[in-house]
Amino acid sequence: MPYTYTSGPYAGRQILFGAREGRGVEIHDVTDKNNPFLIKRVTYPNLQYCHQVWMSEDERYIYVNDELDENQYGFTTRTRVIDVSSLENAHYVTWFTTGLPAIDHNLYWHHGFVFQANYRSGLRIFDTNDDPINPVETGFFDTYPENNNRGFQGAWSNYPYFPSGTVIVS
């Protein structure tokens, strides 16, 4: 996820938050395309296939999906939270779960809510407004009613950015 800061200590810098299979999240400064550099790598417990990240609008946290930890460790869906308020000191904070075994895939943060596609348990919506590191699940739409088990059928992604408030899931 490339991100350009418009204010604060990183104003004008273009930062790449890269989900790296087996390596965690790598934070690169790519402002100078001829001289990009690694600022920090952040790992988390039971890292398998760090798949996708998205930043909160306050630029404090990124939310991370690991696509293979459910299969490897038998976890319920886990979303990792990483504090990036200081890029040089970015660190893993915690994780939260749907409580279901479905594999998480793509998530997006919009107006205080995490919209997450979980293959067999569908679209899951978490409210981060009161507690961004322990959000509450506030809604869902099941796209694979057969079950919520581990597997790659069902919801692949979603898009919560329409002005109407409509959210689509594929």
C-alpha angles and dihedrals in degrees: 000000000000114000131184116206114221099186143014128043093326097047111151095014121121111216128191116210101197124193104215122195108244093353105074124224118340118199112206130180104224097169091115103048090199093053113032116167140190113251099179143340117215122196130183136202117287094012113187117147111356098203116170142000136195130185129230115241092247088060092232103109141029120204116218135201122205107197100198107037093090091058096040099045104019092242127158112246108301127196114192123218120210124187109227098168085118110032093200090053099036112151144176112262110176146300136248131202145206088222089238128108095233118125116252118226123164128009136179133192119223131165093339097316131107111216108198131184110214111184103231099016095051129214114357122191123202127189111223096173098100098031118010094189097046104034123180121235105241103173148358143186116208112221096175108044094176092082146318096240129129112286142107101254121105131027116026102170145339141210120217100171105093113124088231092063091243114146121204126201128195 
